[in-house]
């Protein structure tokens, strides 16, 4: 597997997603909804892990 130097589509996309995440955090702080955003992030990661575990068990 070769490691590509410079800009790749994946690196650009990753940077854009991170930028969007930061801008969403800033917007939540301005609107005063940061607690809701944090809770949704926690619930999203929990749901993701749960679904991953369920699907992993079904493949066996």
KEKE-3310 file (N, C-alpha, C; in steps of 0.2 Angstrom, whole numbers, plus 5000, padded with zeros to 4 digits):
npx = (5004:5004:5009:5001:5007:5004:4989:4974:4959:4952:4958:4955:4941:4940:4945:4935:4924:4928:4929:4916:4910:4916:4911:4898:4898:4901:4890:4880:4884:4883:4869:4865:4862:4871:4872:4862:4867:4879:4873:4866:4877:4883:4873:4872:4885:4884:4873:4878:4888:4881:4873:4883:4888:4877:4875:4887:4886:4875:4882:4889)
npy = (4994:5010:5026:5041:5057:5074:5083:5074:5067:5061:5067:5081:5080:5075:5086:5095:5090:5091:5104:5108:5102:5110:5122:5120:5118:5131:5138:5132:5136:5150:5150:5145:5132:5122:5111:5102:5099:5092:5081:5075:5071:5062:5052:5049:5042:5032:5025:5022:5013:5003:4998:4993:4983:4974:4972:4965:4954:4947:4943:4932)
npz = (5000:4995:5002:4999:4995:4999:4993:4994:4988:4999:5010:5009:5009:5023:5030:5026:5033:5046:5048:5046:5057:5067:5064:5066:5080:5084:5080:5088:5101:5099:5097:5109:5111:5115:5124:5120:5108:5112:5119:5108:5100:5109:5110:5097:5094:5103:5098:5085:5089:5095:5084:5076:5084:5084:5070:5068:5076:5069:5057:5060)
capx = (5000:5008:5006:5002:5009:5000:4982:4970:4951:4950:4961:4951:4934:4941:4946:4929:4919:4930:4927:4909:4909:4918:4906:4891:4899:4901:4883:4877:4886:4879:4862:4863:4860:4877:4870:4858:4872:4883:4869:4865:4883:4884:4868:4874:4890:4881:4868:4883:4892:4876:4871:4889:4888:4871:4876:4893:4883:4871:4886:4892)
capy = (5000:5016:5032:5047:5063:5080:5083:5069:5068:5059:5072:5087:5078:5075:5093:5099:5087:5093:5111:5108:5100:5115:5128:5118:5119:5138:5140:5130:5141:5156:5150:5143:5125:5117:5105:5098:5096:5087:5075:5072:5068:5056:5047:5046:5038:5026:5021:5019:5007:4998:4995:4990:4977:4970:4969:4961:4947:4944:4941:4926)
capz = (5000:4995:5005:4995:4998:4996:4994:4991:4989:5006:5015:5008:5012:5030:5032:5026:5038:5052:5048:5047:5064:5071:5063:5070:5087:5085:5079:5094:5106:5098:5099:5116:5111:5115:5128:5116:5103:5115:5120:5102:5098:5113:5108:5090:5095:5106:5093:5080:5092:5096:5078:5074:5087:5082:5064:5068:5078:5063:5052:5062)
cpx = (5004:5004:5007:5003:5005:4993:4979:4963:4949:4952:4957:4944:4935:4941:4939:4924:4921:4928:4920:4907:4910:4913:4899:4892:4898:4894:4879:4878:4883:4872:4860:4861:4866:4876:4866:4863:4876:4879:4868:4871:4884:4879:4870:4880:4888:4877:4873:4886:4887:4874:4877:4889:4883:4872:4882:4890:4879:4875:4889:4887)
cpy = (5006:5022:5038:5053:5069:5079:5077:5070:5067:5064:5079:5085:5078:5082:5096:5096:5090:5101:5112:5107:5106:5121:5126:5119:5127:5140:5138:5134:5147:5156:5147:5136:5120:5111:5100:5095:5091:5081:5072:5068:5061:5050:5045:5041:5031:5022:5018:5012:5001:4994:4991:4983:4972:4967:4964:4954:4944:4941:4934:4920)
cpz = (5000:4999:5001:4998:4995:4997:4990:4992:4996:5011:5015:5011:5020:5033:5032:5031:5045:5053:5049:5054:5068:5070:5066:5077:5089:5085:5085:5100:5105:5099:5106:5116:5112:5119:5124:5110:5106:5116:5114:5099:5102:5111:5101:5090:5098:5102:5087:5083:5093:5090:5075:5077:5085:5075:5064:5071:5073:5058:5053:5061)
residu = (UNK:UNK:UNK:UNK:UNK:UNK:UNK:UNK:UNK:UNK:UNK:UNK:UNK:UNK:UNK:UNK:UNK:UNK:UNK:UNK:UNK:UNK:UNK:UNK:UNK:UNK:UNK:UNK:UNK:UNK:UNK:UNK:UNK:UNK:UNK:UNK:UNK:UNK:UNK:UNK:UNK:UNK:UNK:UNK:UNK:UNK:UNK:UNK:UNK:UNK:UNK:UNK:UNK:UNK:UNK:UNK:UNK:UNK:UNK:UNK)
# end
